[in-house]
Amino acid sequence: MSFRSTTVHVQKHAGFALAAIACSLAVCASAGCAAPELSMNPVPRSFTPRDYARVYDTWTRDADDFSFSLMSTVLHATATFESWEFRWAYVVRYASDHGVSTETRAEMLRASLDDAREHHRFFVTLTGEEYREADLTRNSSAWRVLLVDDQGRQTVPESIERIRRPSPADKVYFPSVSPFRHAFRIVFPAKSEADAPIISPTARHLLLRFTGPRGTVDLKWGLKRGLR
């Protein structure tokens, strides 16, 4: 076998391998990789500072949009849903790290949980093949972000804030922060104009969707039905 034929043979196998990996990633992203069902029940939690890393992992999702025509990833997104449970763990860890008094920690927690009743917040980092197009705050962005429930109902953000200079706390508490990624705080209303919850107590899952002419990425959180 000639050197040329060997090279072609290896390239073909490499292409098949990349395609197989891409298929696996696509199936994993669309299926949610059997993510655990999470509770949205707004009840007291009991956490120590050491619990934060586990809770962060529980409420964080990561996915890619892989282009078969380009054989490259056109968007890589990571998002943390700042749920009731996440907020509780975050405040406990933050207060411990910063030597905050018990009274101040209680005030911080109360304010954060009050906000959780009014807003669904996500901390998002992402990058793409075209870095500037991945800036969600630009009119020229290739991506639109939506919150989608299990019935397909879509909600647009109240606000999208680009974090131009992530703080030391952002870098520690949200490990996906990187000089090579955009970082955003994305806020959705918790209730519709008719005062109905955006995420129903009976919802089986929710999606944070990034969609546009280059493709679609869905980050999925499986939910327990009812207040359990």
C-alpha positions as CSV (number, residue, x, y, z in Angstrom):
1,M,0.0,0.0,0.0
2,S,1.4,3.4,-1.0
3,F,1.9,6.3,1.4
4,R,-0.9,8.2,-0.3
5,S,-3.4,5.4,0.0
6,T,-2.5,5.0,3.6
7,T,-3.1,8.7,4.3
8,V,-6.5,8.7,2.6
9,H,-7.5,5.6,4.5
10,V,-6.5,7.2,7.8
11,Q,-8.4,10.4,6.9
12,K,-11.5,8.5,6.1
13,H,-11.4,6.7,9.4
14,A,-10.8,10.0,11.2
15,G,-13.8,11.5,9.4
16,F,-16.0,8.6,10.4
17,A,-14.8,8.9,14.0
18,L,-15.5,12.6,14.1
19,A,-19.0,12.0,12.7
20,A,-19.7,9.3,15.3
21,I,-18.5,11.6,18.1
22,A,-20.7,14.4,16.8
23,C,-23.7,12.1,16.6
24,S,-23.1,11.0,20.2
25,L,-22.9,14.6,21.3
26,A,-26.1,15.5,19.5
27,V,-28.0,12.6,21.0
28,C,-26.7,13.4,24.4
29,A,-27.7,17.1,24.2
30,S,-31.2,16.4,22.8
31,A,-31.9,13.7,25.3
32,G,-30.4,15.6,28.3
33,C,-28.1,12.7,29.0
34,A,-30.5,11.2,31.5
35,A,-30.2,14.3,33.7
36,P,-31.7,13.9,37.2
37,E,-35.1,15.3,38.0
38,L,-34.6,18.5,40.0
39,S,-36.9,20.1,42.6
40,M,-38.2,23.6,42.2
41,N,-39.9,23.4,45.6
42,P,-39.3,26.7,47.5
43,V,-38.6,25.2,50.9
44,P,-35.6,25.7,53.3
45,R,-32.4,24.0,52.5
46,S,-29.5,22.9,54.7
47,F,-26.1,23.4,53.1
48,T,-22.5,23.9,54.1
49,P,-20.0,25.8,52.0
50,R,-18.6,22.5,50.8
51,D,-22.0,21.6,49.2
52,Y,-21.7,24.5,46.6
53,A,-19.6,22.5,44.1
54,R,-22.2,19.7,44.0
55,V,-25.1,22.0,43.8
56,Y,-23.4,24.0,41.0
57,D,-22.9,20.8,39.0
58,T,-26.5,19.8,39.6
59,W,-27.9,23.0,38.1
60,T,-25.3,23.5,35.3
61,R,-25.7,22.3,31.8
62,D,-23.3,22.2,28.9
63,A,-23.9,21.6,25.2
64,D,-22.5,22.1,21.7
65,D,-24.0,22.7,18.2
66,F,-21.9,20.7,15.8
67,S,-22.0,21.5,12.1
68,F,-21.6,18.4,9.9
69,S,-21.0,20.5,6.8
70,L,-18.2,22.4,8.6
71,M,-17.1,19.5,10.8
72,S,-16.7,21.9,13.6
73,T,-18.5,23.3,16.7
74,V,-20.4,26.5,15.9
75,L,-21.5,27.1,19.4
76,H,-20.4,25.9,22.8
77,A,-22.7,27.0,25.7
78,T,-22.7,26.5,29.5
79,A,-25.5,27.7,31.7
80,T,-26.2,27.6,35.4
81,F,-29.9,27.9,36.4
82,E,-29.9,30.0,39.5
83,S,-32.8,28.1,41.1
84,W,-34.1,28.4,44.6
85,E,-31.7,25.6,45.7
86,F,-28.7,27.0,43.8
87,R,-29.2,30.5,45.4
88,W,-29.3,29.0,48.9
89,A,-26.1,27.1,48.3
90,Y,-24.4,30.1,46.7
91,V,-25.2,32.5,49.5
92,V,-23.9,30.0,52.1
93,R,-20.6,29.6,50.2
94,Y,-20.2,33.3,49.4
95,A,-20.9,34.3,53.0
96,S,-18.4,31.8,54.3
97,D,-15.7,32.9,51.8
98,H,-16.1,36.6,52.6
99,G,-16.5,36.3,56.3
100,V,-20.1,37.7,56.2
101,S,-21.9,37.9,59.5
102,T,-24.9,35.7,60.2
103,E,-27.3,38.6,60.1
104,T,-25.9,39.9,56.8
105,R,-26.0,36.4,55.3
106,A,-29.7,36.1,56.3
107,E,-30.4,39.4,54.6
108,M,-28.6,38.3,51.4
109,L,-30.5,35.0,51.4
110,R,-33.8,36.7,51.9
111,A,-33.2,39.1,49.1
112,S,-32.1,36.4,46.7
113,L,-35.0,34.1,47.4
114,D,-37.5,37.0,47.1
115,D,-36.0,37.6,43.7
116,A,-36.3,33.9,42.8
117,R,-40.1,34.3,43.1
118,E,-40.0,37.1,40.4
119,H,-37.2,36.1,38.1
120,H,-35.5,33.0,36.6
121,R,-31.8,33.9,36.3
122,F,-29.1,32.1,34.3
123,F,-25.4,32.6,34.4
124,V,-24.2,31.8,30.8
125,T,-20.8,31.5,29.1
126,L,-20.5,30.7,25.5
127,T,-18.3,30.9,22.5
128,G,-18.5,30.0,18.8
129,E,-16.6,29.7,15.6
130,E,-17.4,33.4,15.0
131,Y,-16.6,35.0,18.4
132,R,-18.4,38.3,17.7
133,E,-21.5,36.6,16.6
134,A,-21.8,34.8,19.9
135,D,-22.2,38.2,21.8
136,L,-25.9,38.0,22.6
137,T,-26.1,41.7,23.3
138,R,-25.1,42.7,19.7
139,N,-27.7,43.3,17.0
140,S,-25.5,41.3,14.7
141,S,-25.5,38.2,17.1
142,A,-26.2,35.0,15.3
143,W,-28.1,33.6,18.3
144,R,-31.4,34.3,20.0
145,V,-32.0,32.9,23.5
146,L,-35.4,31.6,24.8
147,L,-36.8,29.8,27.8
148,V,-39.0,26.9,26.6
149,D,-41.2,24.8,28.8
150,D,-42.2,21.2,28.2
151,Q,-45.3,22.3,26.2
152,G,-43.2,24.3,23.8
153,R,-44.2,27.7,25.2
154,Q,-41.4,30.2,24.7
155,T,-40.4,33.2,26.8
156,V,-38.0,35.9,25.8
157,P,-35.6,37.4,28.3
158,E,-36.3,40.5,30.3
159,S,-32.7,41.4,30.1
160,I,-29.3,40.1,28.9
161,E,-26.2,41.6,30.6
162,R,-22.8,41.0,29.1
163,I,-20.2,40.6,31.8
164,R,-17.2,42.3,30.2
165,R,-14.9,41.9,33.2
166,P,-15.9,38.9,35.3
167,S,-15.1,39.4,39.0
168,P,-12.9,37.1,41.0
169,A,-16.1,35.7,42.5
170,D,-17.5,35.0,39.1
171,K,-14.4,33.1,38.1
172,V,-14.4,31.0,41.3
173,Y,-18.1,30.2,41.6
174,F,-18.7,29.8,37.8
175,P,-15.7,27.7,36.5
176,S,-16.8,28.0,32.9
177,V,-15.7,31.7,32.9
178,S,-12.8,32.0,30.5
179,P,-11.0,34.7,28.5
180,F,-12.1,32.8,25.4
181,R,-15.8,32.9,26.2
182,H,-18.5,35.6,26.5
183,A,-20.2,35.7,29.9
184,F,-23.8,36.8,30.5
185,R,-26.5,37.2,33.1
186,I,-29.8,36.4,31.4
187,V,-33.0,37.1,33.2
188,F,-36.5,35.8,32.5
189,P,-39.8,36.7,34.2
190,A,-41.1,34.0,36.6
191,K,-44.7,34.9,35.8
192,S,-46.5,35.7,32.6
193,E,-48.6,38.9,32.0
194,A,-51.6,36.8,33.2
195,D,-49.8,36.1,36.5
196,A,-49.3,32.4,35.6
197,P,-46.0,30.8,36.4
198,I,-43.6,30.6,33.4
199,I,-42.5,27.2,34.7
200,S,-45.5,25.2,35.7
201,P,-45.4,23.1,38.9
202,T,-46.3,20.1,36.6
203,A,-43.6,20.8,34.0
204,R,-41.4,17.8,33.3
205,H,-38.5,19.9,32.0
206,L,-37.3,23.3,30.9
207,L,-35.0,24.3,28.1
208,L,-32.7,27.2,27.7
209,R,-32.5,27.5,23.9
210,F,-30.0,29.2,21.7
211,T,-31.2,29.3,18.1
212,G,-30.4,31.1,14.9
213,P,-29.3,30.6,11.3
214,R,-26.2,28.6,12.4
215,G,-28.2,26.0,14.4
216,T,-29.9,25.3,17.7
217,V,-28.5,24.4,21.1
218,D,-30.9,23.3,23.9
219,L,-29.7,23.1,27.5
220,K,-32.2,20.9,29.4
221,W,-33.1,20.6,33.1
222,G,-35.4,17.7,34.1
223,L,-37.9,18.7,36.8
224,K,-39.9,16.8,39.4
225,R,-43.6,17.4,38.9
226,G,-45.4,19.2,41.7
227,L,-43.9,20.6,44.8
228,R,-41.7,17.7,45.8
